[in-house]
């Protein structure tokens, strides 16, 4: 599974680096390093919708610290 977190201007201002850190922490704590590739991406084309995260071929928008756990569960853990 490949996860790309947008670090373009709009997403950066909305906390994309917090989301990257949460991704890293969750991937490591669950020992998913061999199953998940984490990367940064410049602009996923959803600039008005908050932090955008591309998980394989799906773009999830509006990711923030408050909804991160639910999104990680639904789009990463439940899929793996």
Secondary structure as UniProt FT lines:
FT   STRAND          2..6
FT   HELIX           9..13
FT   TURN            14..15
FT   HELIX           16..29
FT   TURN            30..31
FT   TURN            33..35
FT   STRAND          37..41
FT   HELIX           47..49
FT   STRAND          51..55
FT   TURN            56..57
FT   STRAND          58..63
FT   TURN            65..67
FT   HELIX           68..72
FT   HELIX           73..77
FT   TURN            78..79
//
